[in-house]
């Protein structure tokens, strides 16, 4: 289907530039090495070194350029969207690898303002047999991403600004999101944000409020993150809380599918039945596929179906991404379904 859009970019993404290393571990390893299961934990260089020594005998499943928003814009690109990404890498091998990886995926990246010596961000993704992922992230130079990495001209000609909630953890990255949101709103660019992680929501609540400001056009959250934001165990209360900060939102619910609020109606998107092997990247894929769907004119329900289908494929194998050709297969399959009318 042809995308009807006069903007230069469908999505302008902002996020950490991380080289992901995914490793299979057992529950005993997590306990023995004090790794909190199922969440993202920020670590320093010394802690990363300790974990790498402990993981020396474990099998590495994949190594790829990543970061939450990066995975999302790559998915959107593979589905057919035009995307731009602001990030920061160091002048090292991982930095070169990361930028080339993004370029290979069709993602335009910001020019490096300063090619500083340092360490490009890294994320250890430890996956247990129940498909749960536990992430330990060393941000490296990504922690110093700032307004300098914003490409204002590219942002002004984008349909959506999309920022990952993980950027709240650094003063400079948080300030960059706030500034980008102001530029977007002043130029008719819609704003989208992910809550990213329940721990991030709880620990950086004030900073998250600052990034949200007077509200965003679209919010992405899983059920735990939504409940953490509302400080409740009740999904209905969480839904009401999100309506106060976002014109529209998505709450992913794993095996229960997703709840989509399009600004007027709450839509239930049924799950695609698969055997989960690795949940790493499921939410990232969902956001990327959904952003592609709505900017392509599919409507909220069809965008949700595409996002659920993409996320199901991701969790059925190892790694946070799919091969480029797999996106076309998913897209054609979903668009052939007769659940609703695709917008012309």
Number of C-alpha atoms within 10 A of each C-alpha: 12 8 16 11 13 10 15 16 21 28 32 32 26 31 25 30 32 29 25 22 19 24 20 18 19 12 13 10 14 16 11 9 12 10 18 13 17 18 17 22 18 16 15 12 14 10 13 18 11 11 16 13 9 13 18 9 8 11 11 15 13 13 14 19 22 26 26 27 32 28 26 30 34 32 31 29 24 24 22 21 24 22 26 27 29 27 28 32 32 22 17 15 11 20 23 13 16 23 20 15 17 21 13 11 17 19 25 20 21 17 14 15 10 12 13 13 11 14 19 26 26 25 25 24 25 26 27 22 13 12 20 19 24 23 24 22 23 24 24 21 23 25 22 18 25 20 18 18 21 21 17 13 8 19 25 22 19 25 23 25 29 29 31 24 27 24 26 27 16 18 14 18 24 24 19 23 27 18 15 25 26 14 16 22 15 11 14 13 23 18 24 26 28 23 22 23 21 21 16 24 25 15 12 17 15 12 20 22 14 16 24 21 13 10 20 21 19 23 25 27 26 21 21 21 23 27 22 20 20 20 15 14 13 12 15 11 14 21 21 11 17 23 15 12 18 22 16 22 26 28 24 28 17 18 15 13 22 24 22 22 23 16 14 8 9 15 15 16 22 16 20 17 14 13 13 19 18 23 25 27 23 26 30 29 33 30 34 29 32 29 26 29 27 17 20 22 18 22 17 23 24 24 27 30 27 28 32 30 25 29 30 24 22 26 24 17 17 21 24 27 24 20 10 14 10 14 22 14 11 17 20 12 12 19 18 9 11 9 11 12 12 16 11 10
